[in-house]
Amino acid sequence: MQSEKAQKLMRLGITPGARVKVIRFAPFHGPVQIEVRGTFLAVRLADAARIQLDLKEYK
């Protein structure tokens, strides 16, 4: 069973296969701004660390 935090990230559109783009990091360990499926989100740094990425170069 997935944790509540993992389920919340999935409800926000961060699902397997979704393309996630890091826009900026806030100073002092603040939130990370990301873009997922055309939507900009601010995610706590601890929650962003839970996102598993398969890094590929997109053109």
TORDO-383443 format. One record per residue: x, y, z of N, C-alpha, C, O in turn; residue in three letters. Coordinates in steps of 0.001 Angstrom, whole numbers, plus 500000, padded with zeros to 6 digits. Each point is the difference from the previous one (the first is absolute). Example, Ala and Ser with C-alpha at 12.3 -4.5 7.8 and 13.67 -1.06 7.14 Angstrom:
<rs>
{{513190 494310 507800} {499110 501190 500000} {500900 501200 500000} {501036 499981 500665} 'ALA'} {{498614 501069 498615} {500820 501190 500060} {499230 501090 500730} {500509 501108 500169} 'SER'} 
</rs>
This chain:
<rs>
{{500843 498812 500000} {499157 501188 500000} {500884 501246 500000} {501030 500047 500672} 'MET'} {{498555 500950 498571} {500772 501229 499894} {499720 500906 501182} {498913 499980 500578} 'GLN'} {{502090 500817 499772} {499828 500950 501087} {499055 501123 499573} {499741 500196 498813} 'SER'} {{499754 500531 502175} {499110 501130 499695} {500711 501041 499153} {499405 500579 499091} 'GLU'} {{501878 499662 501205} {500748 501004 499229} {500158 499570 498556} {499880 500822 499091} 'LYS'} {{500389 497894 500686} {500120 499503 498626} {498673 500129 499271} {499973 500378 498829} 'ALA'} {{498937 499317 501839} {498674 500127 499392} {499685 501452 499667} {499406 500286 498961} 'GLN'} {{500993 500635 501921} {499755 501421 499743} {500776 500464 498772} {499461 500733 499171} 'LYS'} {{501795 498849 500703} {500790 500365 498826} {499354 499466 498731} {499999 500675 498970} 'LEU'} {{499454 498120 501097} {499342 499430 498827} {498729 500761 499653} {499692 500180 498822} 'MET'} {{499561 500274 502193} {498793 500801 499732} {500360 501337 499352} {499193 500572 499268} 'ARG'} {{502012 499924 500997} {500453 501254 499396} {500480 499812 498559} {500359 500968 499329} 'LEU'} {{499646 497780 500201} {500394 499731 498621} {501383 499415 499862} {500449 499737 498885} 'GLY'} {{500239 500053 502220} {501336 499419 499955} {499831 498485 500044} {500040 499374 501059} 'ILE'} {{499771 500068 497762} {499731 498572 499853} {501105 499373 499142} {500749 500719 499338} 'THR'} {{499357 497952 500669} {501013 499361 499154} {499858 500445 498547} {498906 499987 499435} 'PRO'} {{502204 500400 499981} {500020 500441 498614} {499791 501484 499806} {500201 500509 498897} 'GLY'} {{499398 500205 502152} {499782 501445 499877} {501347 500707 499881} {500965 499643 500677} 'ALA'} {{499082 501344 498469} {501221 500795 499827} {499987 501111 501053} {499053 500783 500081} 'ARG'} {{501997 499272 500709} {500125 500982 501078} {501170 500912 499684} {501108 499534 499736} 'VAL'} {{498643 501765 500290} {501052 500983 499720} {500198 500855 501242} {499046 500583 500515} 'LYS'} {{502189 499495 499968} {500312 500857 501147} {500144 501427 499483} {500782 500267 499089} 'VAL'} {{498457 500639 501502} {500044 501403 499597} {500984 500773 500872} {500869 500703 499486} 'ILE'} {{498995 499168 501842} {500930 500688 500906} {499922 499405 501396} {499022 499359 500386} 'ARG'} {{502047 500882 500349} {500073 499610 501402} {499903 501261 500845} {500687 500980 499713} 'PHE'} {{498486 499021 501308} {499929 501124 500923} {501214 499947 500932} {500509 498919 500295} 'ALA'} {{499946 502228 500160} {501154 499997 500905} {499670 499406 501363} {498835 499874 500379} 'PRO'} {{502216 499765 500347} {499889 499516 501379} {499139 498747 500116} {499184 499884 500915} 'PHE'} {{500998 499182 498161} {499275 498722 500011} {498487 500176 499897} {499235 499223 500570} 'HIS'} {{500347 501801 498701} {498577 500244 499788} {499462 499072 498928} {500677 499053 499600} 'GLY'} {{498118 501208 499933} {499386 499109 499006} {500691 500059 498640} {500741 500933 499690} 'PRO'} {{498992 498047 499524} {500505 499890 498637} {498829 500270 499071} {498932 499406 500154} 'VAL'} {{501262 501486 498884} {498945 500240 499016} {500251 499071 498826} {501090 499984 499428} 'GLN'} {{497880 499234 500215} {500102 499069 498883} {498828 500221 499046} {498988 500607 500350} 'ILE'} {{501183 498885 498448} {498910 500009 499026} {499684 498553 499651} {500887 499233 499627} 'GLU'} {{497851 500405 500498} {499532 498659 499682} {498717 500124 499197} {499034 500610 500460} 'VAL'} {{500948 498823 498355} {498801 499999 499156} {499423 501406 499782} {498784 500193 499986} 'ARG'} {{502131 500796 499844} {499575 501368 499739} {499571 500781 501226} {499547 501137 499872} 'GLY'} {{500583 498288 501306} {499619 500663 501247} {501243 500239 500842} {500845 499115 500136} 'THR'} {{499265 502077 500425} {501119 500327 500870} {499612 499703 501440} {498932 500396 500466} 'PHE'} {{501953 498903 500229} {499756 499607 501381} {501187 500402 500861} {501137 500026 499529} 'LEU'} {{498596 500286 501729} {501053 500188 500993} {499917 498811 500941} {498976 499771 500643} 'ALA'} {{502109 499479 499429} {500033 498767 500775} {501082 500139 501069} {501106 500465 499723} 'VAL'} {{498560 499128 501498} {501007 500046 501063} {501214 499183 499582} {499876 498982 499319} 'ARG'} {{501280 501473 501093} {501238 499335 499620} {499987 498534 500425} {500451 499138 499244} 'LEU'} {{499042 500566 501949} {499939 498613 500479} {499089 499148 499117} {500292 498828 499759} 'ALA'} {{498612 501749 499760} {499101 499254 499114} {500601 499848 498599} {499838 498961 499361} 'ASP'} {{500856 502077 500169} {500643 499923 498685} {501054 498897 499988} {500219 499362 498971} 'ALA'} {{500423 500415 502149} {501023 498952 500087} {499395 498605 499844} {500723 499044 499720} 'ALA'} {{497981 500831 500453} {499321 498703 499867} {499698 499651 498542} {499652 498858 499700} 'ARG'} {{500475 502104 499401} {499687 499779 498590} {501177 499276 499348} {501124 500503 499993} 'ILE'} {{498606 498318 499465} {501037 499235 499316} {500008 500406 498531} {498960 500034 499344} 'GLN'} {{502221 500270 500160} {500131 500477 498633} {500810 499042 499152} {500926 499345 500479} 'LEU'} {{498710 500588 498264} {500788 499318 498986} {500497 501122 499100} {499255 500499 499157} 'ASP'} {{501984 499893 501017} {500517 501170 499294} {500283 499675 498548} {500754 499082 499678} 'LEU'} {{498622 501695 499459} {500203 499869 498552} {500163 501400 499448} {499472 500966 500550} 'LYS'} {{501238 499128 498396} {500177 501296 499358} {498878 500192 498980} {499817 499178 499102} 'GLU'} {{499438 501910 501047} {498917 500308 499061} {500437 501126 499090} {500664 500942 500433} 'TYR'} {{498968 498960 498329} {500354 501040 499026} {498804 500848 499699} {500090 500933 499202} 'LYS'} 
</rs>
